[in-house]
Amino acid sequence: MTVKDVGMMALNYLGSLTGWWGNFYQKAALEKRSPEEQAKHASDYRLSLGLGDAALPNAGGIEAYIGARLRNIDNFSKITAPNGKSIADALSAGADPAAADGVKEAISNALTLTQKTQKATADFKANLDRVTTAIKAPDAKFHPEDLVSYLQELKGTAHKAIAEQHAKEQADLKALFQDRAADGFVNKLKASLGVDDSQIQTIEREMLSTLESAQTKELEEFDKSMDEPITNMHTAAQKERDRVTFLATIYNNNEAMKKKIDELYLANLKKEGAHAEISLGQEGKNFRARFKGIDIKDLPLITTVTGKEIKQSPPGSFYIDLPHRWLFANYYHSSNAKLEADMMTLAAAIRASGHSKITMTVDHKDPDHALELGRKAYEACLETGFEGKNITIKVNGKQMKPDELFQDCPSRLHEINVKAAANAKSRDEADRQSHNEVTYERFKSTLEAGRLNDATAQEPTPDIHQSSTPTA
C-alpha cells in the first residue's frame, strides 16, 4: 500500500464520518440559491432595484402622431381627379370655388382632433414627464416592474384614445359621402370637380383606404415608440433582480461581504448628500434599498457561502481556485454540495453583472475529473437561470456541447433540464407575486403623491416566503 493509498482511504473515511454534517450543509448551501430564497431577497430588498442602463420612453411617439396625422384635403395628394390632377389641386382650380371651399372645410372638420383626444395626449405627456422626473431622482425607490406596469397603462390609455379618434375620423368621412342634400357634401364635390356618382364612389373608396392605411401606421409607430423602451426596461428589471438577489445572498451569509457592501452603501448615501439618520439594521426604514446603486464590479473579491474566494479581474470576469482534490476530498463529496454551491455563486456573479450568456472554463490534468467539473459547471449555470443555448463550457481548452459532456450519463442531463425548468417557473411565479396589483397601486399612489423618495411609502411588502467569463 502506498502512502497515496493510505491518504485516500483516510480522507474517504473522514468523509463518511462527516456525512451527516455534509447532508445538512448541502441543504443549507443550496437553499441560499434556491428560487424561493431568491424570491424572498427580491421582496425584502425590492427598493434596491433600479433600471440599469435602460432608458425611459419619451413623448416623441405621441408628438409624431400629432404631427404626421392626416388633417385636410392636402394630405390626400395621391388621389387624383378625372383631369389627372391631385384632388386638392383639382378643387382649387374647380369651376365652383365656394363649393370647393365647402368640401375642404368638411374634410378638415371630419379629421379634427376631438377635445377628448387632445386631453388624452396632453395627459399622456404630462404623466410621462412626471414619472421621468420622479424616477431620475437619485433617491427614488421603486420596483422596476411596477414602473413597467405604469408605463404600459399610460401606453394603453393613449392607444385607446388614438384608436377612438381614428374610428371617429373614419365614421365622419363616411358620413360626408352619405350627405346627398341639395347643398350637401356630395353635390358640392360634384360641382367642384364635375364628377358623377360612380366617380364619387371611387374617390370615397380611395380616401377611406388612404386614411385607414395612415391610421394603421400612426398607431403602429406610437406603439413601437413605447414597446421598445418598455421591453428594454423589463429586461433591465430582470437583470436588476439578479444583481440584488446575488448581493443579498452574499450580504446575509458572510460577515466580510456584509461589511464591504455596507461601506459601499454608506459611500453611495454620501454621494447623494444624505444627511438623515442612517441605520444598517433590518429595522431601519431604508434597509430595503440597501443595494441600490451598488455595482458588482465594485467587489473585486467575493467570498462564497462556503468561504471560498472568487476574484474579479478584469471587471465582469471571475475565477476561483478549487482546493486540491485529495487533500480536500470532503469539499468534492457529493453530500456536501460545496463545489456545487461555489459554482452556482460563480455563475450568479455573471448574471448579477448583467450578462445573459456565460463561458465557464475548467482545467485539470485528470481528464475524467475535468469532465466532471465541466458537467457540474453546466448544471450550475442552468440552475442559476442561464438558458442552455447561452452556456459555453470549455474543458481543458475544448468547447463541449451538453450531449458530449453528459454522453455517459444522459439521464443526468435530463434531470438537470427538468430541474432548471422548474426553477424558471418558480422564479416567474415569485416575480408575479413581488409586483402584483396591490404593489402596483401602492407605487402609483406614491408616484402621484410625489413620494418615491420615501422608503416607507410603499409598505407593506407582499409575503413571499416560499474561471468564468461573460460573453454578452
C-alpha positions in Angstrom: 0.0 0.0 0.0 1.4 3.4 -1.0 1.3 6.5 1.1 -1.1 7.9 -1.5 -3.4 4.9 -1.0 -3.4 5.5 2.8 -4.2 9.2 2.2 -7.1 8.4 0.0 -8.5 5.9 2.5 -8.1 8.3 5.4 -9.8 11.1 3.6 -12.6 8.9 2.4 -13.1 7.6 5.9 -13.2 11.2 7.2 -15.8 11.9 4.6 -18.0 9.1 5.8 -17.7 10.3 9.4 -18.9 13.8 8.4 -21.6 12.6 6.0 -24.4 13.6 8.4 -23.0 17.1 8.6 -22.4 17.2 4.8 -26.1 16.4 4.2 -27.1 19.3 6.4 -24.6 21.6 4.7 -25.8 20.6 1.3 -29.3 21.6 2.1 -28.2 24.9 3.7 -25.8 25.9 1.0 -28.1 25.2 -1.9 -31.1 26.7 -0.3 -29.3 30.0 -0.3 -29.5 29.9 -4.1 -33.0 28.4 -4.3 -35.8 30.2 -6.3 -37.7 30.6 -3.0 -34.8 32.2 -1.2 -34.1 34.5 -4.2 -37.7 35.5 -4.3 -37.6 36.4 -0.6 -34.5 38.5 -1.2 -36.2 40.2 -4.2 -39.1 41.1 -2.0 -37.1 42.2 1.1 -34.8 44.4 -1.0 -37.2 45.4 -3.8 -36.5 49.1 -3.3 -32.8 48.4 -4.2 -33.9 47.6 -7.7 -33.2 50.2 -10.4 -33.3 50.4 -14.2 -29.7 49.8 -15.0 -28.9 51.3 -18.4 -32.5 51.2 -19.7 -33.9 54.5 -20.9 -37.4 55.7 -20.1 -39.7 56.3 -23.1 -40.3 59.8 -24.2 -43.2 61.7 -25.7 -41.7 61.5 -29.2 -44.2 58.8 -30.3 -47.3 60.8 -29.3 -45.8 64.0 -30.8 -45.1 62.2 -34.0 -48.7 61.0 -34.2 -49.9 64.6 -33.7 -47.6 65.9 -36.4 -48.0 63.2 -39.0 -51.8 62.5 -38.9 -54.0 63.3 -41.9 -55.8 66.6 -41.2 -57.0 68.1 -44.5 -57.5 67.5 -48.2 -53.8 68.3 -48.9 -52.9 65.0 -47.2 -54.7 63.0 -49.9 -52.3 64.1 -52.6 -52.1 60.6 -54.3 -55.8 60.6 -55.1 -56.4 62.1 -58.5 -59.4 63.8 -60.0 -60.7 62.8 -63.5 -58.5 65.6 -65.0 -55.3 63.9 -63.7 -54.6 66.5 -61.0 -54.5 65.7 -57.3 -57.9 66.1 -55.7 -56.6 69.1 -53.7 -55.3 70.9 -56.8 -58.4 70.0 -58.8 -60.6 71.5 -56.1 -58.5 74.7 -56.1 -58.9 75.0 -59.9 -62.5 73.9 -59.9 -65.4 75.8 -61.5 -67.2 76.4 -58.2 -64.8 77.9 -55.6 -67.5 78.2 -53.0 -68.4 74.6 -53.3 -64.7 73.6 -53.3 -64.2 75.6 -50.1 -67.1 73.8 -48.5 -65.6 70.4 -49.5 -62.2 71.3 -48.0 -63.8 72.6 -44.8 -65.9 69.5 -44.4 -62.9 67.2 -44.7 -60.9 69.2 -42.3 -63.7 69.1 -39.8 -64.0 65.3 -40.1 -60.3 64.9 -39.3 -60.2 67.4 -36.4 -58.9 66.1 -33.1 -61.6 65.9 -30.6 -61.3 67.6 -27.2 -61.2 64.2 -25.6 -58.2 63.2 -27.8 -56.4 66.5 -27.1 -56.8 66.0 -23.4 -55.7 62.4 -23.6 -52.5 63.3 -25.5 -51.8 66.2 -23.1 -52.3 63.9 -20.1 -50.0 61.3 -21.6 -47.2 63.8 -22.0 -47.7 65.3 -18.5 -47.8 61.8 -16.8 -44.7 60.7 -18.7 -43.0 63.9 -17.8 -43.9 63.4 -14.1 -42.7 59.8 -13.9 -39.5 60.5 -15.8 -38.6 63.3 -13.4 -39.5 61.2 -10.3 -37.6 58.1 -11.5 -34.5 60.0 -12.4 -34.2 61.4 -8.9 -31.2 59.7 -7.2 -33.2 58.9 -4.1 -36.2 57.4 -6.0 -37.2 54.0 -4.7 -39.4 51.7 -6.7 -39.8 48.2 -8.2 -38.9 48.4 -11.9 -41.8 46.1 -12.8 -44.3 48.4 -11.2 -42.8 51.2 -13.3 -43.2 49.0 -16.4 -46.8 48.4 -15.5 -47.4 52.1 -15.1 -45.9 52.8 -18.5 -48.0 50.1 -20.0 -51.1 51.7 -18.5 -50.1 55.1 -20.0 -49.5 53.5 -23.3 -52.8 51.6 -23.2 -54.8 54.7 -22.3 -53.1 56.7 -25.2 -53.5 53.8 -27.6 -57.2 53.7 -26.9 -57.6 57.4 -27.3 -55.9 57.3 -30.7 -57.9 54.3 -31.8 -61.2 56.1 -30.8 -60.0 59.2 -32.7 -59.3 57.0 -35.8 -62.8 55.5 -35.6 -64.4 58.9 -35.3 -62.5 60.2 -38.4 -63.5 57.2 -40.4 -67.1 57.5 -39.4 -67.2 61.2 -40.1 -65.6 60.8 -43.5 -68.0 58.1 -44.5 -70.9 60.3 -43.3 -69.8 63.0 -45.7 -70.3 60.8 -48.7 -73.7 59.9 -47.4 -74.7 63.6 -47.3 -76.7 64.0 -50.6 -78.7 67.1 -49.6 -79.0 69.8 -52.2 -76.3 71.8 -50.6 -74.6 68.7 -49.1 -71.1 67.4 -49.4 -71.7 65.1 -52.4 -73.3 67.8 -54.5 -70.6 70.3 -53.6 -67.9 67.7 -54.7 -69.8 67.1 -58.0 -70.0 70.9 -58.6 -66.3 71.4 -57.8 -64.8 68.5 -59.8 -67.5 67.8 -62.4 -67.8 64.1 -61.4 -70.6 61.6 -61.4 -71.9 59.1 -58.8 -69.6 56.4 -60.0 -66.5 58.6 -59.7 -67.7 59.8 -56.3 -67.7 56.2 -55.1 -64.1 55.8 -56.4 -63.0 58.9 -54.6 -64.7 57.8 -51.4 -63.1 54.4 -51.5 -59.6 55.8 -52.2 -59.9 58.4 -49.4 -61.0 55.9 -46.9 -58.3 53.5 -47.9 -55.7 56.2 -47.6 -57.0 57.3 -44.2 -57.1 53.7 -42.8 -53.5 53.0 -44.1 -52.2 56.2 -42.5 -54.0 55.4 -39.2 -52.6 51.9 -39.1 -49.1 53.3 -39.5 -49.7 56.0 -36.9 -50.8 53.5 -34.3 -48.0 51.1 -35.1 -45.4 53.8 -34.8 -46.8 55.1 -31.5 -46.9 51.5 -30.0 -43.4 50.9 -31.2 -42.2 54.1 -29.5 -43.4 52.7 -26.2 -42.9 49.0 -26.7 -39.2 49.1 -27.4 -38.2 51.0 -24.2 -40.7 49.1 -22.1 -39.3 45.8 -23.3 -35.8 47.1 -22.6 -36.9 48.1 -19.1 -38.4 44.7 -18.5 -35.1 43.1 -19.4 -33.3 45.6 -17.2 -35.7 44.7 -14.3 -34.7 41.0 -14.7 -31.1 41.9 -14.6 -31.6 44.1 -11.6 -33.3 41.2 -9.8 -30.3 39.1 -10.5 -28.0 41.8 -9.1 -29.9 42.4 -6.0 -30.6 38.8 -5.1 -26.9 38.0 -5.6 -25.9 40.9 -3.3 -28.5 39.8 -0.7 -27.2 36.2 -0.7 -23.6 37.2 -0.1 -24.5 40.0 2.2 -26.6 37.8 4.5 -24.3 34.9 4.6 -20.8 36.3 5.1 -19.6 39.0 7.6 -16.8 40.2 5.4 -19.1 40.7 2.4 -21.7 42.4 4.7 -19.0 44.9 5.9 -17.8 45.6 2.4 -21.4 46.2 1.0 -22.3 48.4 4.0 -19.2 50.5 3.2 -20.4 50.9 -0.5 -23.9 51.6 0.7 -22.8 54.4 3.0 -20.5 55.8 0.3 -23.5 56.0 -2.0 -25.5 57.8 0.6 -22.8 60.4 0.9 -22.7 60.9 -2.9 -26.4 61.6 -2.7 -25.9 64.1 0.0 -27.9 62.1 2.6 -28.0 63.7 6.0 -30.8 61.8 7.7 -30.2 59.2 10.4 -28.7 56.1 8.9 -29.5 52.6 10.2 -27.8 49.4 8.9 -30.1 47.0 10.6 -33.2 45.5 9.0 -35.3 47.6 11.3 -34.1 50.7 9.5 -36.6 52.3 7.2 -34.2 52.3 4.3 -32.9 48.7 4.6 -34.9 47.6 1.5 -32.9 50.0 -0.6 -29.6 48.7 0.8 -28.2 47.6 -2.5 -29.4 50.4 -4.7 -26.6 51.7 -6.9 -24.1 49.0 -5.8 -22.4 47.5 -8.9 -20.9 44.0 -8.9 -17.7 45.4 -10.4 -17.2 47.3 -7.1 -16.5 43.9 -5.5 -13.1 42.7 -6.7 -13.2 39.9 -4.1 -16.3 37.9 -3.4 -16.5 35.4 -0.5 -18.9 32.5 -1.2 -21.2 30.8 1.3 -18.6 28.0 1.7 -15.8 30.5 2.5 -14.0 30.3 -0.9 -12.8 33.5 -2.6 -13.9 34.5 -6.1 -11.7 37.0 -7.7 -12.9 39.5 -10.3 -10.3 40.8 -12.7 -11.0 42.5 -15.0 -14.5 43.6 -14.1 -17.0 41.1 -15.3 -14.6 38.2 -15.4 -14.4 35.9 -12.4 -12.3 33.0 -11.3 -11.9 30.7 -8.4 -9.1 28.4 -7.4 -10.5 25.0 -6.3 -8.8 23.1 -3.5 -6.7 20.0 -4.0 -8.9 17.1 -4.9 -7.2 14.6 -2.5 -6.2 16.9 0.4 -9.7 18.4 0.5 -11.8 15.4 -0.7 -14.6 16.4 1.6 -15.1 19.6 -0.5 -15.9 17.5 -3.5 -18.0 14.9 -1.7 -21.5 14.9 -3.3 -23.3 15.1 0.0 -21.6 18.4 0.9 -22.5 20.3 -2.3 -19.8 22.8 -1.5 -18.4 22.6 -5.0 -21.9 23.0 -6.5 -22.7 26.0 -4.2 -19.5 27.7 -5.3 -20.0 27.1 -9.0 -23.5 28.5 -8.6 -22.2 31.6 -6.9 -19.7 32.0 -9.8 -22.5 31.7 -12.3 -24.7 34.0 -10.3 -22.0 36.6 -10.2 -22.0 36.7 -14.0 -25.8 37.1 -14.1 -25.6 39.8 -11.4 -23.2 41.6 -13.7 -26.0 41.9 -16.3 -25.0 39.1 -18.7 -27.3 36.7 -20.4 -24.5 34.5 -21.8 -21.7 32.7 -20.0 -18.5 30.9 -20.8 -17.3 28.6 -18.0 -13.7 27.3 -18.4 -12.4 24.3 -16.3 -8.9 22.9 -16.4 -7.5 19.8 -14.6 -4.7 17.4 -15.5 -7.0 14.4 -14.9 -9.3 14.4 -17.9 -12.1 12.4 -16.2 -12.1 14.9 -13.2 -12.0 17.8 -15.6 -15.1 16.4 -17.5 -16.9 16.0 -14.2 -16.1 19.6 -13.3 -17.5 20.6 -16.7 -20.7 18.8 -16.0 -21.1 20.5 -12.7 -20.3 23.8 -14.3 -23.1 23.3 -16.8 -25.5 22.2 -14.1 -24.6 25.3 -12.0 -25.2 27.6 -15.0 -28.6 26.1 -15.7 -29.7 26.2 -12.1 -28.7 29.8 -11.8 -31.0 30.7 -14.7 -28.9 30.7 -17.8 -30.6 29.2 -20.9 -28.8 26.1 -22.3 -28.2 27.9 -25.6 -26.3 30.7 -23.8 -24.0 28.4 -21.9 -20.5 27.6 -23.2 -18.4 25.0 -21.3 -14.7 24.6 -22.1 -12.9 21.5 -20.6 -9.1 21.7 -20.8 -9.4 24.1 -23.7 -12.0 22.1 -25.6 -15.5 23.5 -26.1 -18.1 20.8 -25.3 -21.8 20.6 -26.0 -24.2 19.3 -23.4 -24.7 15.9 -25.2 -20.9 15.4 -25.3 -20.5 16.4 -21.6 -23.2 14.0 -20.5 -22.5 11.3 -23.0 -22.1 8.7 -20.3 -24.9 9.9 -18.2 -27.8 11.2 -20.4 -30.3 10.8 -17.6 -28.4 13.3 -15.5 -28.7 15.9 -18.3 -32.4 15.2 -18.5 -32.8 15.6 -14.7 -31.0 19.0 -14.7 -33.0 20.3 -17.6 -36.2 19.3 -15.7 -35.0 21.0 -12.5 -33.9 24.1 -14.4 -37.4 24.4 -16.0 -39.0 24.0 -12.6 -36.7 26.7 -11.2 -37.6 29.1 -14.0 -41.2 28.5 -13.3 -40.7 29.2 -9.6 -38.8 32.4 -10.4 -41.6 33.6 -12.7 -44.2 32.9 -10.1 -42.2 34.7 -7.4 -41.8 37.7 -9.8 -45.6 37.8 -10.3 -46.1 37.9 -6.5 -43.5 40.5 -5.9 -45.2 43.1 -8.1 -48.9 42.4 -8.2 -51.9 44.6 -8.3 -51.5 45.7 -4.7 -47.9 46.7 -5.1 -48.6 48.5 -8.4 -51.5 50.6 -6.9 -49.2 51.5 -4.0 -46.5 52.5 -6.4 -48.9 54.6 -8.5 -50.4 56.4 -5.5 -46.9 57.1 -4.1 -45.8 58.4 -7.5 -48.8 60.7 -7.8 -48.2 61.9 -4.3 -44.6 62.7 -5.2 -43.2 60.4 -2.5 -41.0 57.9 -4.5 -38.1 59.0 -2.3 -39.8 57.8 0.9 -38.9 54.1 1.5 -41.9 53.7 4.0 -44.5 55.0 1.5 -44.6 51.7 -0.4 -45.0 49.4 2.7 -46.1 46.8 3.5 -44.4 44.3 1.3 -46.2 41.2 -0.1 -45.4 38.0 1.8 -43.2 35.8 -0.4 -41.6 33.1 1.7 -41.6 30.3 -0.3 -12.8 30.8 -14.2 -15.8 32.3 -15.7 -16.2 35.0 -18.4 -19.3 36.7 -19.7 -19.8 36.5 -23.5 -22.6 39.0 -23.8 
